[in-house]
Amino acid sequence: MSAFHRPGNARLRLESLETRAMRSATVVDLTPRGSSGSVDGALFVQADPQPTGSGAIRSFLRIQGAAAHDVVQQGFNTDARPLQFDENKSPTFTHSLTLGSVPRVNIGGTFYREFLLDVNQKSSQPLLSLDELRLFVGAAPNLTGYSAATGQLAGLNPVYSLDGSSDHQVLLDYRLNSGSGSGDMMLYVPDALFTGGNYVYLYSKFGETYASNAGFQEWSVGLSSVTNTGGSISGFKFGDNDGDGFWDSDEVGLSDWQIYLDTNHNQILDQGEIYTFTDATGHYSFNNLATGAGFAYYVREVPQDPWFQTTVDPPVIYLLTNESRTDVNFGNRQSFG
């Protein structure tokens, strides 16, 4: 087993990675920041927060068990309905995936297909185990009938399996990347394996060792095709004592307010949307944002009683290359009945 690191745009290099036993499985331990490992030619990398925004992280498989905690969750992407396991039923989040839509990247002279995993756990119980992972290639977008006994999908053998040579697990730590929707692991699978069709199917199972406890796990294609990722949006939340919508010199910032990117523009912080909290000065920021006309940002706050917002919602933001928007502020005043 080996590890590799990717500093900036430098070429990836291989290093040794210590393994340890968890039950009978060999563990790829991605709980240290910057850690990585390989299993049967595929590369697993603890991910830094990824570029975000409408059109950036787009789920093709969302796995969400009936319960929100202490569960094993599993599923695969397909256009077929009904779904077989714990997949989210919405075609927005669970659907077919063409091979051509998965980025092809060159790492050390070998071409790989790039995938991104985003997980959600409680901060108090942040560990999650990825226990099974299999990828299939098919000729149709609506295959179904996964067999746990054979590890096949619609009678097809996987082109890659995490347990191909022996039992493996990947251990993840939700605390390394705050919030939801920013990504937690990059998966690189050798491109040469993807033969036999134009559609890619990804089956995964979580929680056999460290259970899911806070909702869904989500797979997206990698974001190497998003090249302009130098944008940022920041501002302050302040106490607008006189309610005039302006930040006056005698007014102070408000800490621990939740600010989010309202991807679907419905004025609600939905699961999967990026969020952060204001610091002691009332400041917040979103960094590594994709830029260009294809990426629309609606910045919103989560209301708190007995406060009401005195500033209007910021208009939609489209960032230019490497643009930093620093003046997206929110004012609030307490209601005294």
C-alpha positions as a printed Julia matrix, in Angstrom:
337×3 Matrix{Float64}:
   0.0     0.0     0.0
   1.25    3.48   -0.77
   0.37    7.11   -0.23
   0.77   10.16   -2.38
   0.42   13.91   -2.01
  -0.42   16.59   -4.51
   1.11   19.99   -3.57
  -0.57   22.58   -5.77
  -0.14   21.62   -9.41
   2.91   19.47   -8.77
   3.09   15.91  -10.03
   1.86   13.31   -7.54
   4.51   11.2    -5.86
   4.23    7.88   -4.04
   5.19    7.41   -0.4
   4.74    4.63    2.14
   1.53    4.52    4.17
   1.2     2.52    7.36
  -1.8     0.21    7.5
  -3.61   -1.2    10.47
  -6.21   -3.93   10.99
  -9.85   -3.08   11.71
 -11.72   -6.3    12.3
 -10.38   -8.5     9.5
  -9.97   -5.7     6.96
  -6.9    -3.74    5.97
  -7.62   -0.04    6.48
  -6.73    2.87    4.25
  -6.57    5.48    7.0
  -7.54    8.91    5.65
  -8.08   10.47    9.06
  -4.77   12.43    9.05
  -4.97   15.56    6.93
  -3.19   15.08    3.6
  -3.18   11.28    3.89
  -3.66    8.91    0.98
  -3.38    5.29   -0.04
  -3.78    2.85   -2.9
  -5.63   -0.45   -3.26
  -5.2    -2.6    -6.36
  -4.21    0.36   -8.5
  -6.87    2.84   -7.34
  -5.82    5.91   -5.34
  -7.68    7.25   -2.3
  -6.87   10.78   -1.16
  -8.07   12.84    1.8
  -9.4    15.9    -0.02
  -8.96   19.56    0.71
 -12.23   21.52    0.38
 -13.15   21.54   -3.3
 -14.29   24.44   -5.5
 -18.0    24.94   -4.96
 -20.97   26.62   -6.61
 -23.87   25.84   -8.89
 -22.61   23.34  -11.46
 -19.47   22.34   -9.53
 -20.28   19.52   -7.1
 -23.13   17.69   -8.8
 -24.21   14.44   -7.23
 -24.78   11.33   -9.33
 -25.33    9.15   -6.23
 -26.71   10.2    -2.85
 -27.04    7.45   -0.25
 -29.43    8.26    2.57
 -30.72    5.56    4.92
 -34.19    5.49    6.41
 -32.74    6.54    9.76
 -30.37    9.48   10.21
 -28.02    7.74   12.64
 -26.37    4.46   13.58
 -27.02    2.81   10.23
 -25.27    0.99    7.43
 -26.01    2.76    4.14
 -25.54    1.38    0.63
 -26.57    2.04   -2.92
 -25.62    2.6    -6.57
 -26.49    5.15   -9.23
 -28.95    4.39  -12.02
 -31.88    5.88  -13.92
 -33.99    2.83  -13.04
 -36.86    3.17  -10.56
 -37.67    1.9    -7.99
 -34.24    2.02   -6.42
 -32.86   -1.01   -4.65
 -31.24    0.23   -1.43
 -30.82    3.54    0.42
 -30.44    5.83   -2.57
 -32.12    9.24   -2.63
 -35.04    8.87   -5.07
 -34.69   12.27   -6.71
 -33.13   12.08  -10.2
 -31.31   15.3    -9.28
 -29.14   13.36   -6.83
 -29.21    9.74   -8.12
 -28.96    9.11  -11.83
 -26.95    7.51  -14.62
 -23.38    8.64  -15.3
 -21.67    8.61  -18.68
 -17.98    7.74  -18.83
 -17.31   10.9   -20.81
 -18.49   13.09  -17.93
 -15.88   11.67  -15.51
 -12.65   13.72  -15.68
  -9.58   11.88  -17.01
  -6.38   12.96  -15.26
  -2.7    12.07  -15.66
  -0.96   11.07  -12.42
   2.65   10.02  -12.75
   2.21    8.98  -16.37
  -0.93    6.87  -15.72
  -4.42    8.05  -16.66
  -7.19    7.8   -14.05
 -10.87    8.64  -13.82
 -11.53   11.11  -10.99
 -14.42   10.89   -8.48
 -15.26   12.95   -5.37
 -16.91   11.76   -2.14
 -18.6    14.11    0.34
 -19.67   12.67    3.72
 -21.8    13.97    6.57
 -21.28   13.0    10.2
 -21.76   14.5    13.66
 -18.78   16.55   14.85
 -18.91   14.58   18.11
 -18.77   11.24   16.23
 -16.95   12.15   13.01
 -15.5     8.82   11.85
 -17.12    6.9     9.0
 -16.02    3.69    7.29
 -16.31    3.06    3.56
 -16.62   -0.74    3.61
 -17.42   -1.72    0.03
 -16.81   -0.01   -3.3
 -17.38   -1.48   -6.75
 -17.48    0.18  -10.16
 -19.2    -1.27  -13.21
 -19.44   -0.3   -16.88
 -22.63   -0.94  -18.82
 -24.26   -0.2   -22.16
 -27.53    1.24  -20.75
 -28.36    4.0   -18.2
 -30.94    2.03  -16.2
 -29.29   -1.16  -14.99
 -30.56   -2.68  -11.75
 -30.31   -5.87   -9.73
 -27.21   -5.68   -7.54
 -26.28   -9.0    -5.91
 -24.53   -8.87   -2.54
 -23.74  -12.57   -2.86
 -21.81  -12.27   -6.14
 -20.84   -8.57   -6.11
 -22.36   -8.25   -9.6
 -24.73   -5.63  -11.03
 -27.21   -6.92  -13.59
 -24.9    -9.91  -14.03
 -21.86   -7.71  -14.74
 -18.6    -8.15  -12.9
 -17.05   -4.98  -11.44
 -14.22   -3.37  -13.35
 -12.86   -2.35   -9.93
 -13.54   -3.58   -6.39
 -12.11   -2.31   -3.12
 -12.12   -5.92   -1.97
 -10.7    -7.37   -5.18
  -7.54   -8.9    -3.73
  -8.51   -8.92   -0.02
 -10.86   -7.19    2.42
 -10.25   -3.43    2.64
 -11.89   -0.46    4.3
 -11.37    3.3     3.98
 -11.59    5.32    7.19
 -12.79    8.94    6.9
 -12.94   11.84    9.37
 -15.71   14.4     8.8
 -13.93   17.0    11.0
 -11.18   17.58    8.45
 -13.54   19.56    6.2
 -16.26   21.59    7.9
 -19.83   21.71    6.69
 -21.45   19.84    3.83
 -20.78   19.86    0.13
 -17.06   20.65    0.11
 -15.76   17.11   -0.43
 -13.83   14.7     1.8
 -12.12   12.14   -0.46
 -10.85   11.97   -4.01
 -10.93    8.58   -5.75
  -8.76    7.87   -8.79
  -9.47    4.63  -10.69
  -7.23    3.58  -13.62
  -8.8     4.67  -16.89
  -7.77    1.43  -18.62
 -10.32   -0.5   -16.5
 -13.35    1.3   -17.93
 -14.23   -0.92  -20.89
 -17.48   -2.5   -22.03
 -19.9     0.42  -22.3
 -20.6     4.12  -22.01
 -22.22    4.2   -18.56
 -20.46    4.05  -15.19
 -22.12    2.59  -12.09
 -20.7     3.08   -8.6
 -21.85    0.91   -5.7
 -20.71    1.76   -2.18
 -21.52    0.72    1.38
 -20.77    2.75    4.52
 -21.03    2.23    8.26
 -20.2    -1.39    9.07
 -17.41   -0.36   11.45
 -18.09    3.34   12.03
 -21.79    3.96   11.42
 -23.41    6.8     9.56
 -25.01    9.19   12.04
 -25.94   12.43   10.25
 -27.76   11.85    6.99
 -26.36   11.23    3.51
 -23.13   10.39    1.73
 -22.74   11.79   -1.77
 -20.65   10.93   -4.84
 -19.8    13.37   -7.6
 -17.37   13.34  -10.48
 -14.04   15.0    -9.78
 -13.55   18.68  -10.39
 -10.33   18.75  -12.41
 -12.29   20.24  -15.3
 -13.15   23.25  -13.13
 -10.0    25.25  -13.73
 -10.95   28.7   -12.47
 -11.25   28.16   -8.72
  -9.65   31.3    -7.31
 -12.83   33.12   -6.33
 -14.01   34.02   -2.84
 -16.96   35.7    -1.13
 -16.73   37.21    2.34
 -18.34   39.78    4.58
 -19.62   40.51    8.06
 -22.72   39.94   10.13
 -23.35   42.99   12.33
 -25.83   44.19   14.92
 -27.78   46.98   13.26
 -28.86   48.83   16.41
 -30.73   51.61   14.64
 -32.16   49.34   11.94
 -31.09   51.56    9.05
 -29.42   48.81    7.03
 -25.95   50.38    7.32
 -23.01   49.33    9.48
 -22.31   52.34   11.68
 -19.09   52.89   13.64
 -20.73   52.11   17.0
 -22.18   48.77   15.82
 -20.35   45.47   16.33
 -20.07   42.16   14.52
 -22.15   39.16   15.57
 -20.52   35.75   16.08
 -21.88   32.23   15.53
 -24.35   33.12   12.79
 -24.76   30.57   10.02
 -24.18   31.87    6.49
 -24.74   29.6     3.48
 -24.74   29.38   -0.31
 -28.36   28.87   -1.34
 -27.77   26.68   -4.39
 -31.45   26.21   -5.29
 -32.43   29.76   -4.24
 -35.27   28.69   -1.94
 -34.27   30.7     1.17
 -33.68   27.48    3.16
 -30.4    25.81    4.16
 -30.89   22.42    2.54
 -28.82   19.3     3.02
 -25.77   19.41    0.8
 -25.52   23.21    0.62
 -22.27   24.87    1.71
 -22.35   26.82    4.97
 -20.04   28.44    7.51
 -20.28   30.37   10.81
 -19.26   33.94   11.58
 -16.23   34.33   13.85
 -15.82   36.49   16.96
 -15.75   39.66   14.81
 -18.76   38.66   12.73
 -16.64   37.75    9.71
 -17.3    34.83    7.37
 -15.81   33.65    4.08
 -16.23   31.11    1.3
 -12.99   30.3    -0.53
 -11.87   28.21   -3.52
 -15.03   29.13   -5.43
 -15.42   28.34   -9.09
 -15.67   31.44  -11.27
 -17.37   32.36  -14.51
 -20.87   32.8   -15.88
 -21.81   29.18  -15.15
 -21.51   29.57  -11.37
 -24.23   31.56   -9.58
 -23.98   32.28   -5.83
 -26.87   33.28   -3.6
 -25.47   34.14   -0.15
 -28.0    33.91    2.66
 -28.18   33.8     6.48
 -30.05   31.41    8.76
 -32.46   33.55   10.86
 -32.25   33.6    14.65
 -35.03   34.66   17.02
 -35.63   37.36   18.18
 -33.54   39.0    15.45
 -34.76   40.24   12.08
 -32.7    41.09    9.01
 -32.41   44.81    8.24
 -30.37   44.51    5.05
 -31.77   43.19    1.79
 -30.59   39.82    0.55
 -27.49   40.18   -1.63
 -28.2    39.86   -5.37
 -26.89   36.85   -7.24
 -23.09   36.91   -7.51
 -21.06   35.83  -10.54
 -17.34   35.89   -9.84
 -14.69   36.85  -12.35
 -11.42   34.9   -12.5
  -9.6    35.22   -9.14
 -12.17   37.76   -7.92
 -12.6    38.27   -4.16
 -15.95   39.82   -3.2
 -15.43   41.19    0.32
 -18.48   43.37    0.99
 -21.36   40.9     1.29
 -22.65   42.0     4.7
 -25.78   41.2     6.71
 -27.33   43.46    9.34
 -29.73   42.32   12.05
 -31.66   44.02   14.82
 -33.38   42.47   17.8
 -37.16   42.62   17.98
 -38.4    43.72   21.37
 -42.01   42.82   20.8
